[in-house]
Amino acid sequence: MAADGFEGGCGRQCWLEVLRKTLFGEDVAQLGVLEAVVISLEAENAGTPTPDAPPDAVLPFTQPAAARGILQPGEKFDILEFLGSGALGGVFKTSLKGPQHILRMWDAYVMRMLVSDKLVCSAWEVGARLAHGTRAFLAKGPPASVDRAVDLWAFAVTGHFALTAHRGARSFVENRLERLQQAAAFLQRFLVMGFRQELRRIKKIGQRKAALRAVQKAAAMDRLGLSVDVLPWEPGDWPKAFATSPYMSTKALVIYRGIVAVVLIGHALVHFVKWWPQDGVLYWIYLSRWITTLEVIEEILYFVVTLWAAKRLGVNAPSDPVPFMVKVVIALFCALMPASVLSTILYYATQPFPPPGVPYVSLFVHGGDVILLHLTFFLSRFPFSIRKIGWIALVGWTYTVWSLIHFFAKIGRPEREPCEPAPLNECPIYEPLDWRYPLRTSILVALGALVGPPLFGSLYVFLTGARDRCDTGAKELRERQLLEPYQAALEEAIAQKCREIEQQAIEL
């Protein structure tokens, strides 16, 4: 029956149907390709193009294989030879255009092989063996019909093997390319993410080391009494310590700081203009002049910090560090308050009281500055603690070293302050610091170094405590700052509880 189905009456449609079902199952999308295959085979067998064959421009692979240059007559295609030739290199050279381009080239190559007069060697050999065995099995049938049926079946089987090999190779390539793309994407993500994670890790390590160094530095400074913190305020709350006052508004405090700065700077300039023509460079040998100069710097910076703090009062950033300028002001103010008192004591201890013929400006820099500095301390919320007494000792030791330099260099005093019978260049700066009597002066300096900083530090700690006990607003500010992060959650919890109570009331 099968042989009769392949007699001449069936023609090309039977070929197409058998090929379609054999090669592609129900995949009708490949019917056009199969038709081209059959047209090509008929044309090559007849030696002339079939009348209904598609034009070469549409299906260029329908020309005879020899004319297309794919295989020469009598030549077999060897896949190993192909892999060893430059054809595969050309495929990989085009791989830069993308995986899909490679697959399109593979499809075109295999299709050209399928429609040629010589198919893939291994598949053709399998088909030939199958055809030979089938002819032997069907030898009882009509020779023409058997030969034609077996040839067609052998071609179908050969094509099936060829397409199976092609599909397997294509699937292999697709799978490898997909895996390669996935691996490349994974590698790229891994490298990028790994690099970013490494950067974040290094940054975190650097931040931890920086924080550790800052803590260690702060601890060392605290041990030396050179702390510059703003306790009991949080570091980021330094504006509240400098721009708020229990007795005046922020604007009034800024104006007050500006007035104090102008008064101190004005008196310092007048004092300099008055005494510089008489003393010259010796103007700078006295502690009171050192203190006055430092007070000018401190008051300018204090006014700038107060103005800056007034603009940052609404900023909620308790974890921010204390700015450097604020630390400088803290160090200067902690040193100058007791130093101004010490300078005033030394001045009046060596002068009759009240000093005869002393101008007002000299009295101001030896007493007036003390009043203004301490008035600022009581009217503001400046943070002082026992950990800051080292700044007092630093000023004292620095001036002690300067007195030794003054003594050994025989700098002396201005002519208006002789110390007869000693020569003018051997006169001490202050009588208590006369290094011509080293034992007495050393004992005085040692007592001052041992007793002075703790004494002044304890005094100002007591004054700070007394000031803060009268300032209940500062405690409320600090507590409000600590509760702010939980305020929203607290309000939400209260609102939720109210809603639950209302819901229960409605249900009842």
LINBEL-V709968 format. One record per pair of residues at least 12 apart in sequence whose C-alpha atoms are under 8 Angstrom apart, sorted by the first residue. I is the first residue (numbers start at 1). J is the second residue. Records with the same first field share a line. If there is no record, write none. Layout:
# LINBEL-V709968
I = J / J
This chain:
# LINBEL-V709968
2 = 149
3 = 141 / 142 / 145 / 146 / 149
4 = 145
6 = 145 / 148 / 149
7 = 145
12 = 38
15 = 38 / 152
16 = 31 / 34 / 35 / 38
18 = 156
19 = 34 / 156
20 = 34
22 = 156 / 157 / 160
23 = 156 / 157 / 159 / 160 / 163
36 = 53 / 54 / 59 / 62 / 115
37 = 62 / 114 / 115
39 = 53 / 62
40 = 53 / 62 / 63 / 64 / 115 / 116
41 = 115 / 117
43 = 64
44 = 64 / 117
61 = 112 / 115
62 = 115
64 = 116 / 117
65 = 115 / 116 / 117
70 = 112 / 113 / 116
71 = 116 / 118
75 = 118
76 = 118 / 119 / 120 / 121
77 = 118 / 119 / 120 / 121
78 = 120 / 121
79 = 120 / 121
91 = 105
99 = 177
103 = 170 / 173 / 174
106 = 170
107 = 166
110 = 166
114 = 159 / 162
119 = 162
120 = 162
123 = 158 / 159 / 161 / 162
124 = 158
126 = 158
127 = 154 / 155 / 157 / 158
128 = 154
130 = 154
131 = 150 / 151 / 153 / 154
134 = 150
135 = 147 / 150
222 = 387 / 388
223 = 387
224 = 387 / 390
225 = 386 / 387 / 388 / 389 / 390 / 391
226 = 331 / 387 / 388 / 389 / 390 / 391
227 = 331 / 387 / 388
228 = 327 / 328 / 330 / 331 / 388
229 = 322 / 327 / 383
230 = 322 / 383 / 384
231 = 383 / 384 / 385
232 = 383
233 = 478
234 = 318 / 319
235 = 318 / 319 / 320 / 321 / 322
236 = 316 / 317 / 318 / 319 / 320 / 321 / 322
237 = 316 / 317 / 318
238 = 309 / 322
239 = 306 / 308 / 309 / 310 / 312 / 313
240 = 309 / 313 / 381
241 = 380 / 381 / 382 / 383
242 = 305 / 306 / 309 / 380 / 381 / 382
243 = 306 / 307 / 309 / 310 / 313 / 380
244 = 310 / 380 / 381
245 = 379 / 380 / 381
246 = 379 / 380 / 471 / 473 / 474
247 = 379
250 = 310
251 = 310
254 = 303 / 306 / 307 / 310
257 = 302 / 303 / 306 / 376
258 = 303
260 = 299 / 372
261 = 296 / 299 / 300 / 303
264 = 295 / 296 / 299 / 369
265 = 296 / 299
267 = 361 / 364 / 365
268 = 292 / 293 / 296 / 365
270 = 361
271 = 361 / 362
278 = 414
279 = 414
282 = 413 / 414
285 = 429
286 = 429
287 = 343 / 399
288 = 340 / 343 / 344 / 365 / 366
291 = 336 / 339 / 340 / 343
292 = 365
294 = 332 / 336
295 = 336
298 = 329 / 332 / 333
301 = 325 / 329
302 = 329
305 = 325 / 326
331 = 388 / 391
332 = 391
334 = 384 / 388 / 389 / 391 / 392
335 = 389 / 391 / 392 / 394 / 395
336 = 392
337 = 370 / 373 / 374
338 = 392 / 456
339 = 392 / 395 / 396
340 = 366 / 367 / 369 / 370
341 = 367 / 370
343 = 366
344 = 366 / 367
346 = 430
347 = 366
350 = 430 / 431
378 = 467
381 = 468 / 474
383 = 464
384 = 460 / 461 / 464
385 = 457 / 460 / 461 / 464
386 = 457 / 458 / 461
388 = 457
389 = 453 / 454 / 456 / 457
390 = 453
392 = 453 / 456
393 = 449 / 452 / 453
396 = 449
397 = 449
400 = 445
403 = 428 / 429 / 433
404 = 435
406 = 428 / 429
407 = 426 / 428 / 435
410 = 425 / 426
411 = 425 / 426
412 = 424 / 425 / 426 / 427 / 428 / 429
413 = 425 / 427 / 428 / 429
432 = 444
